Amino acid sequence: MDTTINKKRKIIHLDMDAFFASVDQRDFEELRGKPIAVGGTPDGRGVVAAASYEARKYGVKSAMSSIQAIKLCPNLIFTKPRFDVYKEVSDHIREIFSRYTDLIEPLSLDEAFLDVSEDKQRIGSALEIAKRIKSEIKEELNLTVSAGVSVNKFVAKIASDMNKPDGLTFVGPSKILKFMEELPVERFFGVGKVTANKMRSLGIFKGLDLKKQSKEDLVRWFGKSGEFFYQIVRGVDNRAVLPNRIRKSIGIEDTFSEDIGQIEELQSILKDLSIKLYNRLEKGNKKGRTLTLKVKYADFSVLTRSSSLLHYLEDQEEIYQIANSLLSKLELDKKVRLMGISISNFQEDKEERFEGYQLSLFKEF
């Protein structure tokens, strides 16, 4: 496998700063400078979808339960998500990106990779393009974005997180190896808590320690991911920016303030989740054939069940009926703390190709 850094590519990773929360603070003066959480409720139900930087100072972060968030920040202000507004802002951001390149790989509403190796305006400098994009987003939307600029996706993504908020970090070809050597292993994408702990137990704390390991040992310890680590610590990432990146599923879930054991209450929550999921599918103009039910029990064990149909789901009530059918087949011998449903196997999936996704951990990019 080639271990040569491709110095010709110019990749920018752009990540909006506390996107949902920043849009709310922009639009409502009374929220500015205040610790806010988008999603969740003051009574402790649900989870935080996004947190303002004022809330993050207390340790509040996305995917955290409302109860935990309130404990960390008693004066936290909860706002109801306005996904239609966030989508509209996201579309405007995407239009700004498209002024410079058509090679745009969106990862979410607030994050994307751009390949500006051959930019539309013939500026030539990826750093200058990133500066212009930041300036235009600030001027036109009154929001800030952090950017990472490098020769590949992996380094650009890490760089964008280096100086948040409103950051701009450039890691050129001559700096990549030193940059990777000094990077703590937990900052490597694809390295979660379990893998990071295992690495530390093996004496691997930084990229330099990782670089000292043989490919054979890394594969033996970490499977296929080991080969990826061997390449990336040397600054090698030849994945292309994919303009038609596939979103493989759309889902929604709810974490309960108290564990639930009654099937009727779970069915009521499932009805609400079905309505919200249907609305998300409608906004994304998506139709899928596979519905998956996810249940997390009070002991934190997780169970999923799926049902695939011959036709595409287009009806809100049908989504609920199939989800309820899957729920009825579960043994509720213990209480439930979280429940979610998702739709996958979308209509256009059969027409798309999946080159570049050999490792499942690539999905995190």
Buried (B, 14 or more C-beta within 10 A) or exposed (E): EEEEBBEEBBBBBBBBBBBBBBBBBBBEEEBEEBBBBBBBEEEBBBBBBBBBBBBBEBEBBBEBBBBBBBBBBEEBBBBEBBBEEBEEBBEBBEEBBEEBBEBBBBBEBBBBBBBBBEBEEEBEBBBBBBBBBBEBBEEEBEBBBBBBBBBBBBBBBBBBBBEBEEBBBBBBBEEBBEBBBEBBBBBBBBBEEEBBEBBBEBEBBBBBBBBEBEBEEBBEBBEEBBBBBBBBBBBBBBBBBBBEBEEBEBBBBBBBBEBBEEBEEBBEBBBEBBBBBBBBBEEEEBBBBBBBBBBBBBEEEEEEBBBEEEEBBEEBEBBBEBBBEBBEEBEBEEBBBBBBBBBBBBEEBEEEEEEBBEBEBBEEB
